[in-house]
Amino acid sequence: MDYLPLADNVCAATEELILEHNPAWTMAGGTGIHADWTLDVARAGFTGIETFSFDVEVPYSHEARRGRMRTCNGIGATPPPTAVSDLGEDPRDNRGALPTRPRQLAPGLALHRVRADRLRRRRSWR
């Protein structure tokens, strides 16, 4: 399940904020569709590969959004630990590494795409 950064939604605003602090981040703008995964399972010997996806709105509080940002590969995996720990719990705290912009990043719903695959295991002829 991936969030969808569409124009003017909380996901896009969050990505903009991450890019301000980590301009080298290359994983912004995802679509929730990972076509290369189907090649991986085919190479692993699966057949009859079927995929489907659907979108859901996931409620996010300030606390949940900030927690999600801490685990984002554009933030939590790249800066020094002190920068991540500077993310305050108070959504109005603008002293942290990633200040909140209340108008853009208000609590609410964040659109996510759920993707599923149906696979068949190749039969062994041994």
N, CA, C and O atoms as CSV, one atom per row, in Angstrom:
chain,resi,resn,atom,element,x,y,z
A,1,MET,N,N,0.858,-1.164,0.000
A,1,MET,CA,C,0.000,0.000,0.000
A,1,MET,C,C,0.909,1.233,0.000
A,1,MET,O,O,1.798,1.363,0.841
A,2,ASP,N,N,0.673,2.120,-0.943
A,2,ASP,CA,C,1.457,3.345,-1.074
A,2,ASP,C,C,0.538,4.560,-1.037
A,2,ASP,O,O,-0.577,4.521,-1.557
A,3,TYR,N,N,1.009,5.629,-0.426
A,3,TYR,CA,C,0.228,6.862,-0.477
A,3,TYR,C,C,0.332,7.449,-1.876
A,3,TYR,O,O,1.299,7.191,-2.592
A,4,LEU,N,N,-0.668,8.241,-2.267
A,4,LEU,CA,C,-0.703,8.839,-3.602
A,4,LEU,C,C,-0.573,10.353,-3.499
A,4,LEU,O,O,-1.484,11.018,-3.006
A,5,PRO,N,N,0.544,10.903,-3.956
A,5,PRO,CA,C,0.752,12.350,-3.893
A,5,PRO,C,C,0.079,13.065,-5.071
A,5,PRO,O,O,0.729,13.375,-6.070
A,6,LEU,N,N,-1.210,13.318,-4.945
A,6,LEU,CA,C,-1.952,14.036,-5.983
A,6,LEU,C,C,-1.956,15.524,-5.657
A,6,LEU,O,O,-1.745,15.912,-4.509
A,7,ALA,N,N,-2.192,16.342,-6.650
A,7,ALA,CA,C,-2.151,17.802,-6.474
A,7,ALA,C,C,-2.971,18.240,-5.269
A,7,ALA,O,O,-4.130,17.854,-5.111
A,8,ASP,N,N,-2.352,19.045,-4.433
A,8,ASP,CA,C,-3.009,19.675,-3.285
A,8,ASP,C,C,-3.502,18.712,-2.209
A,8,ASP,O,O,-4.342,19.097,-1.395
A,9,ASN,N,N,-3.007,17.468,-2.175
A,9,ASN,CA,C,-3.403,16.619,-1.048
A,9,ASN,C,C,-2.266,16.550,-0.032
A,9,ASN,O,O,-1.155,17.004,-0.304
A,10,VAL,N,N,-2.546,15.985,1.129
A,10,VAL,CA,C,-1.570,15.949,2.220
A,10,VAL,C,C,-0.324,15.162,1.815
A,10,VAL,O,O,0.774,15.470,2.278
A,11,CYS,N,N,-0.477,14.168,0.970
A,11,CYS,CA,C,0.673,13.368,0.538
A,11,CYS,C,C,1.625,14.199,-0.325
A,11,CYS,O,O,2.841,14.131,-0.149
A,12,ALA,N,N,1.081,14.976,-1.249
A,12,ALA,CA,C,1.917,15.835,-2.095
A,12,ALA,C,C,2.608,16.909,-1.257
A,12,ALA,O,O,3.787,17.197,-1.465
A,13,ALA,N,N,1.881,17.499,-0.313
A,13,ALA,CA,C,2.472,18.523,0.552
A,13,ALA,C,C,3.590,17.927,1.402
A,13,ALA,O,O,4.607,18.581,1.632
A,14,THR,N,N,3.412,16.704,1.866
A,14,THR,CA,C,4.435,16.029,2.657
A,14,THR,C,C,5.673,15.778,1.808
A,14,THR,O,O,6.794,15.994,2.269
A,15,GLU,N,N,5.481,15.321,0.567
A,15,GLU,CA,C,6.629,15.096,-0.310
A,15,GLU,C,C,7.374,16.393,-0.604
A,15,GLU,O,O,8.604,16.403,-0.645
A,16,GLU,N,N,6.648,17.476,-0.806
A,16,GLU,CA,C,7.306,18.772,-1.033
A,16,GLU,C,C,8.177,19.149,0.156
A,16,GLU,O,O,9.294,19.639,-0.012
A,17,LEU,N,N,7.666,18.921,1.344
A,17,LEU,CA,C,8.402,19.232,2.562
A,17,LEU,C,C,9.648,18.353,2.688
A,17,LEU,O,O,10.717,18.840,3.056
A,18,ILE,N,N,9.513,17.071,2.386
A,18,ILE,CA,C,10.662,16.161,2.437
A,18,ILE,C,C,11.724,16.616,1.439
A,18,ILE,O,O,12.912,16.639,1.759
A,19,LEU,N,N,11.295,16.978,0.227
A,19,LEU,CA,C,12.251,17.398,-0.805
A,19,LEU,C,C,12.980,18.695,-0.432
A,19,LEU,O,O,14.121,18.907,-0.842
A,20,GLU,N,N,12.326,19.554,0.338
A,20,GLU,CA,C,13.015,20.761,0.807
A,20,GLU,C,C,14.192,20.406,1.694
A,20,GLU,O,O,15.219,21.085,1.670
A,21,HIS,N,N,14.050,19.341,2.480
A,21,HIS,CA,C,15.080,18.934,3.430
A,21,HIS,C,C,16.008,17.870,2.869
A,21,HIS,O,O,17.093,17.645,3.405
A,22,ASN,N,N,15.592,17.222,1.802
A,22,ASN,CA,C,16.405,16.177,1.178
A,22,ASN,C,C,16.177,16.227,-0.330
A,22,ASN,O,O,15.476,15.376,-0.877
A,23,PRO,N,N,16.771,17.229,-1.015
A,23,PRO,CA,C,16.546,17.382,-2.457
A,23,PRO,C,C,17.056,16.205,-3.289
A,23,PRO,O,O,16.668,16.058,-4.448
A,24,ALA,N,N,17.920,15.366,-2.713
A,24,ALA,CA,C,18.448,14.214,-3.450
A,24,ALA,C,C,17.496,13.017,-3.425
A,24,ALA,O,O,17.771,12.001,-4.064
A,25,TRP,N,N,16.394,13.123,-2.704
A,25,TRP,CA,C,15.439,12.007,-2.602
A,25,TRP,C,C,14.837,11.734,-3.971
A,25,TRP,O,O,14.312,12.646,-4.608
A,26,THR,N,N,14.905,10.497,-4.427
A,26,THR,CA,C,14.465,10.138,-5.780
A,26,THR,C,C,13.155,9.365,-5.821
A,26,THR,O,O,12.707,8.991,-6.905
A,27,MET,N,N,12.530,9.115,-4.682
A,27,MET,CA,C,11.351,8.248,-4.683
A,27,MET,C,C,10.031,9.011,-4.559
A,27,MET,O,O,8.993,8.413,-4.276
A,28,ALA,N,N,10.068,10.312,-4.767
A,28,ALA,CA,C,8.836,11.105,-4.714
A,28,ALA,C,C,7.995,10.835,-5.961
A,28,ALA,O,O,8.509,10.400,-6.992
A,29,GLY,N,N,6.690,11.101,-5.847
A,29,GLY,CA,C,5.811,11.022,-7.010
A,29,GLY,C,C,5.369,9.628,-7.379
A,29,GLY,O,O,5.072,9.372,-8.546
A,30,GLY,N,N,5.316,8.722,-6.430
A,30,GLY,CA,C,4.914,7.347,-6.723
A,30,GLY,C,C,3.465,7.224,-7.164
A,30,GLY,O,O,2.636,8.093,-6.890
A,31,THR,N,N,3.179,6.127,-7.852
A,31,THR,CA,C,1.820,5.864,-8.349
A,31,THR,C,C,1.150,4.683,-7.652
A,31,THR,O,O,-0.039,4.433,-7.848
A,32,GLY,N,N,1.915,3.960,-6.840
A,32,GLY,CA,C,1.359,2.776,-6.191
A,32,GLY,C,C,1.320,1.559,-7.091
A,32,GLY,O,O,0.862,0.495,-6.673
A,33,ILE,N,N,1.789,1.695,-8.311
A,33,ILE,CA,C,1.862,0.577,-9.262
A,33,ILE,C,C,3.335,0.247,-9.461
A,33,ILE,O,O,4.133,1.110,-9.826
A,34,HIS,N,N,3.682,-0.997,-9.219
A,34,HIS,CA,C,5.081,-1.422,-9.325
A,34,HIS,C,C,5.164,-2.568,-10.324
A,34,HIS,O,O,5.220,-3.735,-9.937
A,35,ALA,N,N,5.172,-2.232,-11.605
A,35,ALA,CA,C,5.151,-3.238,-12.664
A,35,ALA,C,C,6.359,-4.165,-12.607
A,35,ALA,O,O,6.255,-5.336,-12.971
A,36,ASP,N,N,7.496,-3.659,-12.158
A,36,ASP,CA,C,8.696,-4.486,-12.096
A,36,ASP,C,C,8.548,-5.657,-11.131
A,36,ASP,O,O,9.261,-6.652,-11.259
A,37,TRP,N,N,7.641,-5.556,-10.174
A,37,TRP,CA,C,7.429,-6.668,-9.251
A,37,TRP,C,C,6.909,-7.894,-9.984
A,37,TRP,O,O,7.219,-9.020,-9.596
A,38,THR,N,N,6.124,-7.695,-11.036
A,38,THR,CA,C,5.609,-8.853,-11.779
A,38,THR,C,C,6.751,-9.589,-12.463
A,38,THR,O,O,6.702,-10.813,-12.589
A,39,LEU,N,N,7.770,-8.877,-12.905
A,39,LEU,CA,C,8.938,-9.538,-13.490
A,39,LEU,C,C,9.691,-10.341,-12.439
A,39,LEU,O,O,10.180,-11.437,-12.717
A,40,ASP,N,N,9.782,-9.800,-11.249
A,40,ASP,CA,C,10.467,-10.512,-10.165
A,40,ASP,C,C,9.799,-11.848,-9.872
A,40,ASP,O,O,10.485,-12.861,-9.734
A,41,VAL,N,N,8.476,-11.869,-9.773
A,41,VAL,CA,C,7.802,-13.134,-9.443
A,41,VAL,C,C,7.834,-14.096,-10.624
A,41,VAL,O,O,7.882,-15.309,-10.425
A,42,ALA,N,N,7.808,-13.574,-11.852
A,42,ALA,CA,C,7.936,-14.446,-13.025
A,42,ALA,C,C,9.318,-15.101,-13.052
A,42,ALA,O,O,9.442,-16.292,-13.337
A,43,ARG,N,N,10.348,-14.319,-12.756
A,43,ARG,CA,C,11.708,-14.876,-12.713
A,43,ARG,C,C,11.863,-15.906,-11.603
A,43,ARG,O,O,12.699,-16.805,-11.689
A,44,ALA,N,N,11.049,-15.769,-10.557
A,44,ALA,CA,C,11.097,-16.716,-9.439
A,44,ALA,C,C,10.314,-17.992,-9.752
A,44,ALA,O,O,10.271,-18.908,-8.931
A,45,GLY,N,N,9.694,-18.054,-10.937
A,45,GLY,CA,C,9.034,-19.287,-11.356
A,45,GLY,C,C,7.530,-19.303,-11.219
A,45,GLY,O,O,6.915,-20.352,-11.408
A,46,PHE,N,N,6.914,-18.177,-10.897
A,46,PHE,CA,C,5.454,-18.140,-10.797
A,46,PHE,C,C,4.844,-17.909,-12.177
A,46,PHE,O,O,5.465,-17.292,-13.043
A,47,THR,N,N,3.629,-18.408,-12.375
A,47,THR,CA,C,2.920,-18.249,-13.642
A,47,THR,C,C,1.511,-17.741,-13.362
A,47,THR,O,O,1.117,-17.576,-12.208
A,48,GLY,N,N,0.757,-17.498,-14.430
A,48,GLY,CA,C,-0.624,-17.044,-14.276
A,48,GLY,C,C,-0.726,-15.792,-13.421
A,48,GLY,O,O,-1.631,-15.676,-12.594
A,49,ILE,N,N,0.183,-14.866,-13.611
A,49,ILE,CA,C,0.278,-13.676,-12.761
A,49,ILE,C,C,-0.879,-12.732,-13.059
A,49,ILE,O,O,-1.091,-12.330,-14.203
A,50,GLU,N,N,-1.619,-12.387,-12.020
A,50,GLU,CA,C,-2.706,-11.416,-12.127
A,50,GLU,C,C,-2.473,-10.350,-11.063
A,50,GLU,O,O,-2.077,-10.661,-9.939
A,51,THR,N,N,-2.719,-9.099,-11.418
A,51,THR,CA,C,-2.587,-8.020,-10.454
A,51,THR,C,C,-3.851,-7.171,-10.457
A,51,THR,O,O,-4.558,-7.084,-11.460
A,52,PHE,N,N,-4.115,-6.554,-9.328
A,52,PHE,CA,C,-5.197,-5.576,-9.262
A,52,PHE,C,C,-4.868,-4.575,-8.173
A,52,PHE,O,O,-4.059,-4.840,-7.284
A,53,SER,N,N,-5.512,-3.418,-8.260
A,53,SER,CA,C,-5.308,-2.399,-7.243
A,53,SER,C,C,-6.606,-1.646,-7.024
A,53,SER,O,O,-7.505,-1.650,-7.865
A,54,PHE,N,N,-6.676,-1.000,-5.872
A,54,PHE,CA,C,-7.815,-0.131,-5.554
A,54,PHE,C,C,-7.326,0.942,-4.601
A,54,PHE,O,O,-6.321,0.768,-3.911
A,55,ASP,N,N,-8.045,2.052,-4.570
A,55,ASP,CA,C,-7.655,3.188,-3.740
A,55,ASP,C,C,-8.524,3.271,-2.492
A,55,ASP,O,O,-9.724,2.998,-2.538
A,56,VAL,N,N,-7.909,3.648,-1.381
A,56,VAL,CA,C,-8.615,3.834,-0.121
A,56,VAL,C,C,-8.135,5.131,0.517
A,56,VAL,O,O,-7.000,5.556,0.303
A,57,GLU,N,N,-8.993,5.742,1.285
A,57,GLU,CA,C,-8.616,6.930,2.051
A,57,GLU,C,C,-8.301,6.492,3.475
A,57,GLU,O,O,-9.115,5.844,4.133
A,58,VAL,N,N,-7.110,6.854,3.939
A,58,VAL,CA,C,-6.644,6.456,5.264
A,58,VAL,C,C,-6.608,7.706,6.144
A,58,VAL,O,O,-5.972,8.697,5.786
A,59,PRO,N,N,-7.291,7.665,7.297
A,59,PRO,CA,C,-7.255,8.837,8.183
A,59,PRO,C,C,-5.881,8.981,8.833
A,59,PRO,O,O,-5.286,8.002,9.282
A,60,TYR,N,N,-5.389,10.220,8.874
A,60,TYR,CA,C,-4.101,10.527,9.493
A,60,TYR,C,C,-4.267,11.701,10.438
A,60,TYR,O,O,-4.781,12.752,10.055
A,61,SER,N,N,-3.828,11.516,11.678
A,61,SER,CA,C,-3.714,12.624,12.629
A,61,SER,C,C,-2.341,13.258,12.421
A,61,SER,O,O,-1.516,12.714,11.687
A,62,HIS,N,N,-2.086,14.400,13.057
A,62,HIS,CA,C,-0.747,14.993,12.993
A,62,HIS,C,C,0.285,14.001,13.506
A,62,HIS,O,O,1.338,13.822,12.893
A,63,GLU,N,N,-0.012,13.360,14.622
A,63,GLU,CA,C,0.929,12.420,15.223
A,63,GLU,C,C,1.236,11.265,14.273
A,63,GLU,O,O,2.395,10.882,14.111
A,64,ALA,N,N,0.200,10.711,13.647
A,64,ALA,CA,C,0.399,9.588,12.724
A,64,ALA,C,C,1.193,10.023,11.492
A,64,ALA,O,O,2.056,9.283,11.021
A,65,ARG,N,N,0.909,11.221,10.966
A,65,ARG,CA,C,1.627,11.700,9.791
A,65,ARG,C,C,3.091,11.911,10.111
A,65,ARG,O,O,3.960,11.546,9.319
A,66,ARG,N,N,3.376,12.502,11.271
A,66,ARG,CA,C,4.762,12.731,11.652
A,66,ARG,C,C,5.476,11.401,11.887
A,66,ARG,O,O,6.653,11.270,11.552
A,67,GLY,N,N,4.791,10.425,12.451
A,67,GLY,CA,C,5.382,9.095,12.615
A,67,GLY,C,C,5.686,8.459,11.269
A,67,GLY,O,O,6.735,7.841,11.092
A,68,ARG,N,N,4.772,8.611,10.324
A,68,ARG,CA,C,4.986,8.083,8.968
A,68,ARG,C,C,6.187,8.765,8.317
A,68,ARG,O,O,6.965,8.117,7.617
A,69,MET,N,N,6.340,10.062,8.544
A,69,MET,CA,C,7.478,10.789,7.975
A,69,MET,C,C,8.794,10.288,8.559
A,69,MET,O,O,9.806,10.240,7.859
A,70,ARG,N,N,8.785,9.916,9.829
A,70,ARG,CA,C,10.018,9.409,10.449
A,70,ARG,C,C,10.493,8.128,9.772
A,70,ARG,O,O,11.693,7.859,9.729
A,71,THR,N,N,9.562,7.338,9.245
A,71,THR,CA,C,9.928,6.070,8.626
A,71,THR,C,C,10.098,6.177,7.118
A,71,THR,O,O,10.475,5.198,6.474
A,72,CYS,N,N,9.833,7.326,6.549
A,72,CYS,CA,C,9.954,7.523,5.102
A,72,CYS,C,C,11.413,7.374,4.677
A,72,CYS,O,O,12.318,7.851,5.361
A,73,ASN,N,N,11.631,6.714,3.547
A,73,ASN,CA,C,13.005,6.534,3.073
A,73,ASN,C,C,13.667,7.860,2.713
A,73,ASN,O,O,14.890,7.909,2.585
A,74,GLY,N,N,12.908,8.922,2.547
A,74,GLY,CA,C,13.479,10.227,2.269
A,74,GLY,C,C,13.884,10.980,3.520
A,74,GLY,O,O,14.535,12.021,3.427
A,75,ILE,N,N,13.514,10.478,4.691
A,75,ILE,CA,C,13.820,11.152,5.956
A,75,ILE,C,C,14.517,10.208,6.918
A,75,ILE,O,O,15.713,10.358,7.168
A,76,GLY,N,N,13.809,9.256,7.454
A,76,GLY,CA,C,14.327,8.403,8.521
A,76,GLY,C,C,15.536,7.577,8.140
A,76,GLY,O,O,16.363,7.261,8.995
A,77,ALA,N,N,15.654,7.221,6.872
A,77,ALA,CA,C,16.766,6.373,6.458
A,77,ALA,C,C,17.994,7.169,6.037
A,77,ALA,O,O,19.051,6.585,5.798
A,78,THR,N,N,17.874,8.506,5.941
A,78,THR,CA,C,18.992,9.257,5.389
A,78,THR,C,C,19.650,10.274,6.312
A,78,THR,O,O,20.878,10.360,6.289
A,79,PRO,N,N,18.925,11.061,7.133
A,79,PRO,CA,C,19.621,12.059,7.937
A,79,PRO,C,C,20.220,11.454,9.204
A,79,PRO,O,O,19.926,10.311,9.555
A,80,PRO,N,N,21.061,12.229,9.886
A,80,PRO,CA,C,21.577,11.732,11.161
A,80,PRO,C,C,20.434,11.528,12.153
A,80,PRO,O,O,19.418,12.218,12.072
A,81,PRO,N,N,20.588,10.587,13.090
A,81,PRO,CA,C,19.516,10.311,14.055
A,81,PRO,C,C,19.035,11.543,14.809
A,81,PRO,O,O,17.861,11.623,15.169
A,82,THR,N,N,19.914,12.496,15.052
A,82,THR,CA,C,19.482,13.693,15.785
A,82,THR,C,C,18.474,14.496,14.982
A,82,THR,O,O,17.581,15.107,15.568
A,83,ALA,N,N,18.588,14.516,13.666
A,83,ALA,CA,C,17.625,15.251,12.837
A,83,ALA,C,C,16.258,14.603,12.912
A,83,ALA,O,O,15.240,15.294,12.953
A,84,VAL,N,N,16.228,13.267,12.929
A,84,VAL,CA,C,14.955,12.563,13.022
A,84,VAL,C,C,14.345,12.771,14.391
A,84,VAL,O,O,13.135,12.964,14.508
A,85,SER,N,N,15.174,12.734,15.443
A,85,SER,CA,C,14.636,12.911,16.791
A,85,SER,C,C,14.146,14.330,17.015
A,85,SER,O,O,13.368,14.571,17.938
A,86,ASP,N,N,14.586,15.282,16.186
A,86,ASP,CA,C,14.130,16.667,16.304
A,86,ASP,C,C,12.690,16.852,15.844
A,86,ASP,O,O,12.112,17.921,16.041
A,87,LEU,N,N,12.108,15.835,15.238
A,87,LEU,CA,C,10.709,15.943,14.824
A,87,LEU,C,C,9.851,15.984,16.086
A,87,LEU,O,O,9.683,14.968,16.760
A,88,GLY,N,N,9.316,17.141,16.399
A,88,GLY,CA,C,8.540,17.299,17.621
A,88,GLY,C,C,7.203,16.591,17.548
A,88,GLY,O,O,6.690,16.326,16.461
A,89,GLU,N,N,6.650,16.292,18.686
A,89,GLU,CA,C,5.330,15.665,18.742
A,89,GLU,C,C,4.224,16.685,18.548
A,89,GLU,O,O,3.129,16.337,18.108
A,90,ASP,N,N,4.498,17.941,18.871
A,90,ASP,CA,C,3.500,18.992,18.726
A,90,ASP,C,C,3.454,19.424,17.268
A,90,ASP,O,O,4.467,19.890,16.746
A,91,PRO,N,N,2.309,19.287,16.586
A,91,PRO,CA,C,2.245,19.636,15.167
A,91,PRO,C,C,2.517,21.105,14.890
A,91,PRO,O,O,2.766,21.476,13.743
A,92,ARG,N,N,2.476,21.949,15.915
A,92,ARG,CA,C,2.767,23.372,15.711
A,92,ARG,C,C,4.237,23.687,15.928
A,92,ARG,O,O,4.650,24.839,15.794
A,93,ASP,N,N,5.041,22.665,16.265
A,93,ASP,CA,C,6.457,22.858,16.542
A,93,ASP,C,C,7.213,23.075,15.235
A,93,ASP,O,O,7.378,22.143,14.448
A,94,ASN,N,N,7.670,24.297,15.006
A,94,ASN,CA,C,8.399,24.608,13.791
A,94,ASN,C,C,9.908,24.581,13.998
A,94,ASN,O,O,10.660,25.029,13.133
A,95,ARG,N,N,10.353,24.063,15.131
A,95,ARG,CA,C,11.790,23.999,15.386
A,95,ARG,C,C,12.391,22.694,14.917
A,95,ARG,O,O,13.613,22.577,14.824
A,96,GLY,N,N,11.558,21.707,14.618
A,96,GLY,CA,C,12.052,20.395,14.231
A,96,GLY,C,C,12.613,20.369,12.821
A,96,GLY,O,O,12.563,21.364,12.097
A,97,ALA,N,N,13.146,19.221,12.445
A,97,ALA,CA,C,13.741,19.068,11.117
A,97,ALA,C,C,12.699,19.227,10.019
A,97,ALA,O,O,13.026,19.664,8.916
A,98,LEU,N,N,11.448,18.879,10.308
A,98,LEU,CA,C,10.378,18.975,9.321
A,98,LEU,C,C,9.206,19.741,9.908
A,98,LEU,O,O,8.294,19.132,10.465
A,99,PRO,N,N,9.209,21.052,9.797
A,99,PRO,CA,C,8.116,21.825,10.380
A,99,PRO,C,C,6.781,21.515,9.715
A,99,PRO,O,O,6.723,21.145,8.543
A,100,THR,N,N,5.738,21.671,10.470
A,100,THR,CA,C,4.393,21.432,9.960
A,100,THR,C,C,3.838,22.699,9.335
A,100,THR,O,O,4.059,23.796,9.847
A,101,ARG,N,N,3.148,22.557,8.274
A,101,ARG,CA,C,2.422,23.652,7.643
A,101,ARG,C,C,0.950,23.343,7.831
A,101,ARG,O,O,0.363,22.633,7.014
A,102,PRO,N,N,0.333,23.861,8.897
A,102,PRO,CA,C,-1.005,23.421,9.279
A,102,PRO,C,C,-2.046,23.479,8.167
A,102,PRO,O,O,-2.910,22.606,8.094
A,103,ARG,N,N,-1.983,24.484,7.306
A,103,ARG,CA,C,-3.005,24.587,6.268
A,103,ARG,C,C,-2.882,23.435,5.272
A,103,ARG,O,O,-3.893,22.854,4.876
A,104,GLN,N,N,-1.654,23.097,4.862
A,104,GLN,CA,C,-1.444,22.042,3.882
A,104,GLN,C,C,-1.469,20.653,4.518
A,104,GLN,O,O,-1.913,19.688,3.896
A,105,LEU,N,N,-1.002,20.556,5.732
A,105,LEU,CA,C,-0.802,19.250,6.344
A,105,LEU,C,C,-1.761,19.009,7.507
A,105,LEU,O,O,-1.406,18.359,8.490
A,106,ALA,N,N,-2.951,19.526,7.389
A,106,ALA,CA,C,-3.944,19.338,8.444
A,106,ALA,C,C,-4.330,17.868,8.542
A,106,ALA,O,O,-4.251,17.139,7.554
A,107,PRO,N,N,-4.749,17.427,9.731
A,107,PRO,CA,C,-5.214,16.049,9.861
A,107,PRO,C,C,-6.364,15.801,8.887
A,107,PRO,O,O,-7.146,16.704,8.588
A,108,GLY,N,N,-6.450,14.609,8.415
A,108,GLY,CA,C,-7.522,14.286,7.484
A,108,GLY,C,C,-7.256,12.961,6.815
A,108,GLY,O,O,-6.640,12.066,7.393
A,109,LEU,N,N,-7.729,12.845,5.591
A,109,LEU,CA,C,-7.613,11.598,4.854
A,109,LEU,C,C,-6.466,11.667,3.854
A,109,LEU,O,O,-6.274,12.683,3.186
A,110,ALA,N,N,-5.713,10.589,3.756
A,110,ALA,CA,C,-4.620,10.488,2.792
A,110,ALA,C,C,-4.940,9.333,1.850
A,110,ALA,O,O,-5.143,8.201,2.289
A,111,LEU,N,N,-4.981,9.624,0.564
A,111,LEU,CA,C,-5.303,8.612,-0.434
A,111,LEU,C,C,-4.145,7.634,-0.588
A,111,LEU,O,O,-2.994,8.039,-0.752
A,112,HIS,N,N,-4.461,6.338,-0.533
A,112,HIS,CA,C,-3.469,5.275,-0.690
A,112,HIS,C,C,-3.950,4.306,-1.762
A,112,HIS,O,O,-5.151,4.149,-1.980
A,113,ARG,N,N,-2.997,3.659,-2.427
A,113,ARG,CA,C,-3.322,2.616,-3.405
A,113,ARG,C,C,-2.868,1.273,-2.841
A,113,ARG,O,O,-1.717,1.105,-2.438
A,114,VAL,N,N,-3.793,0.331,-2.824
A,114,VAL,CA,C,-3.523,-1.036,-2.380
A,114,VAL,C,C,-3.338,-1.881,-3.634
A,114,VAL,O,O,-4.149,-1.820,-4.558
A,115,ARG,N,N,-2.286,-2.654,-3.659
A,115,ARG,CA,C,-2.028,-3.507,-4.816
A,115,ARG,C,C,-1.906,-4.944,-4.344
A,115,ARG,O,O,-1.313,-5.219,-3.301
A,116,ALA,N,N,-2.471,-5.860,-5.123
A,116,ALA,CA,C,-2.393,-7.282,-4.785
A,116,ALA,C,C,-2.049,-8.078,-6.040
A,116,ALA,O,O,-2.383,-7.677,-7.155
A,117,ASP,N,N,-1.383,-9.201,-5.843
A,117,ASP,CA,C,-1.027,-10.097,-6.939
A,117,ASP,C,C,-1.584,-11.483,-6.648
A,117,ASP,O,O,-1.610,-11.930,-5.501
A,118,ARG,N,N,-2.019,-12.141,-7.683
A,118,ARG,CA,C,-2.428,-13.539,-7.582
A,118,ARG,C,C,-1.466,-14.317,-8.465
A,118,ARG,O,O,-1.298,-14.006,-9.644
A,119,LEU,N,N,-0.836,-15.331,-7.884
A,119,LEU,CA,C,0.216,-16.072,-8.575
A,119,LEU,C,C,-0.046,-17.568,-8.483
A,119,LEU,O,O,-0.683,-18.050,-7.546
A,120,ARG,N,N,0.455,-18.282,-9.468
A,120,ARG,CA,C,0.444,-19.747,-9.409
A,120,ARG,C,C,1.890,-20.227,-9.408
A,120,ARG,O,O,2.751,-19.720,-10.128
A,121,ARG,N,N,2.108,-21.209,-8.580
A,121,ARG,CA,C,3.453,-21.788,-8.512
A,121,ARG,C,C,3.637,-22.722,-9.698
A,121,ARG,O,O,2.751,-23.520,-10.004
A,122,ARG,N,N,4.770,-22.631,-10.361
A,122,ARG,CA,C,5.063,-23.522,-11.470
A,122,ARG,C,C,5.200,-24.949,-10.931
A,122,ARG,O,O,5.843,-25.173,-9.905
A,123,ARG,N,N,4.600,-25.893,-11.618
A,123,ARG,CA,C,4.680,-27.286,-11.182
A,123,ARG,C,C,6.053,-27.868,-11.507
A,123,ARG,O,O,6.620,-27.623,-12.572
A,124,SER,N,N,6.551,-28.621,-10.584
A,124,SER,CA,C,7.830,-29.291,-10.799
A,124,SER,C,C,7.575,-30.635,-11.460
A,124,SER,O,O,6.638,-31.338,-11.082
A,125,TRP,N,N,8.393,-31.007,-12.442
A,125,TRP,CA,C,8.222,-32.278,-13.165
A,125,TRP,C,C,9.173,-33.342,-12.658
A,125,TRP,O,O,9.395,-34.341,-13.343
A,126,ARG,N,N,9.725,-33.161,-11.507
A,126,ARG,CA,C,10.663,-34.143,-10.955
A,126,ARG,C,C,9.957,-35.331,-10.412
A,126,ARG,O,O,10.598,-36.254,-9.910
